[in-house]
Amino acid sequence: MPNQTELDRALEAPATPEQASGEETSFGELLSQFEQTHPEKQENSAEGREATVVSVSGESVFLDIGQKIEGRLPLTAFQDKSGQTNVQPGQKLKVNISGRDEEGYYKLSLLHIEQPKDWSALETAFQEKRTIAGRVTGLIKGGVTVDVGTRAFMPASRSGTRDAADLAKLVGQEIECRVIKLDKDDDDVVVDRRAILEEQAKVARESRYNELQEGQVVHATVRSLVDYAAYLDIGGIDGMLHVSEMSYGRINKPADVLSIGQQVDVQILKVDRSRKKVSLGMKQLQKDPWVGAAERYHVGDRIHGKVSRVADFGAFVELEPGLDGLIHLSEMSWSKKVRKPSDVVKPGETVEVVVLAVKPEDKRVSLGLKQALGDPWEDAEKKYPVGATVEAPVISLTKFGAFVQLDEHIEGMIHVGDISNDKRINHPQDELKVGQVVRAQVLEFDRERRRLRLGMKQLIPTASDEYIAEHKEGDTVTGRVADVARNRATVELGEGVLAYCPLAEKEAREEKSASAPRATDVSALSSMLAAKWKSGPAGQASQETKGGKEVLKAGQVRSFKIARLDAEKKRIDLEMVVT
């Protein structure tokens, strides 16, 4: 059966003879009679009320204050400067009653101050700015009246309350205050509670700073939000939660994940007691996405992600919340035309990439965009074989050559020496300009170095091309011996047309001896060569012989037989015609 109060027992007691005789007694009369016979003295004296500790439970200390219901104090009220508590059941204390809490227990406060006993004590408290005890007795215009041994006035602005409703709740409560005005002649006393509360809050903050330890997890309430952070109340002091510490994922602004008044658990990251600053973190209480990243992502994996941001050196791709990989500028395209990442990808765009490297210890994942597109050089050799003719626009000019765009990913280079056959070119810009479409021939394909060399002059017909087109193998032609060396004779068949005639080793020695330089009248030799060139085959009768064989020497004009024509290499091989 629940414990009964004395009022309960009085109401259940047997009726008196007068009641039993039929006289009806109302509940109000019974209550009035009980209050007269069992007065409950709740008033606090200047010395306070003696209380006995009954029990310590959780965060509360319960005390017997001589009333039907116990009083309660927070356990923190018994903590010393080091944070230790020293309270035991049976311990006697002096307390004041300040009201009731939500559960019906008396709200108590430890008595550390006294109420002045006379005017002299009040003057001493005023001069020494001493804290005194007082009891709020009523509401008046502009504030409340307070009994501090005499009637005093406390302005609402100095009450420490936020509004009129809070001010009204002070009536009947014991408070701590300080005399800020004292006029004995006019019996005018003004007290201040706000200064006391501010001092107590400062002391509490100092104590709170000393209690906090890095790595500690605390419960906090969001007090305000700014663009870069949220400020949280962590038990009387403010801590800053930077936007970068809210989540492993990217957050644009704190308001996206927090709201004022929201309660959250945070971790103490840093406590700067000298500057009174506390740094907080939320993501530290979440799972780190980099843990186990090496098991989830492997080199060569093809994955999809969203471009989170673009920098000068590359683009970051979110693979999962809190885990971004980097596509370096050099890994965006096989071509050389990419100057900045924003030319290729945009924030918010979903892309397919290939994992190139995973380094969880450095929180880095290297990604490649061009690898996901495929290497265009794998099939380029089939597309652009040596000897093939291509057409492409000029995309850039340098001192040594011109670059042309063969397709989206492959460029070719035309060396300055391969632009023209007719003249010497100092700079490609003398003949070409950016955007001009040119025809060129593939001269070299180097896949390892990713280089494709082209030539324009190779497509321009030469005197040799025309000569080869007009003759066939087996034709007998007339030519002038230009040189004899290395077992072969170089023969000029026409202007700019050279052919080669191989010689046997013995013949080569004889030809070389015969062609040795000797004193000759230059003007007479020129006239003779011109006459022999015009005379054609008839001039062959004057050839010199040695040992029954004709001897070739530089400047000699004679007949040859075409042994082989190679149009691709522009080469003509001859054989001597024996007369």
Secondary structure by P-SEA (a helix, b strand, c coil): cccccaaaaaaaccccccccccccccaaaaaaaaaaacccccccccccbbbbbccccccbbbbbccccbbbbbbcccccccccbbbbbccbbbbbbbccccccccbbbbcccccccccaaaaaaaaaacbbbbbbbccccccccccccccbbbbcccccccccaaaaaaaccbbbbbbbccccccccbbbbbaaaaaaaaaaaaaaaaaaaccccbbbbbbbccccccbbbbbcccbbbbbccccccccccccccccccccbbbbbbbcccccccbbbbbbcccccccccccccccccccccccccccccccccccccccccbbbbbcccccccccccccccccccccbbbbbbbccccccccbbbbbcccccccccccccccccccbbbbbbbcccccccccccccccbbbbbcccccccccccccccccccccbbbbbbbccccccccbbbbbcccccccaaaaaaaacccccccccccccccccbbbbbccccbbbbbbbcaaaaaaaaaaaccccccaaaaaaaaaaaaaacccccccccccccbbbbcccbbbbbbbcccccccbbbbbbbbcc
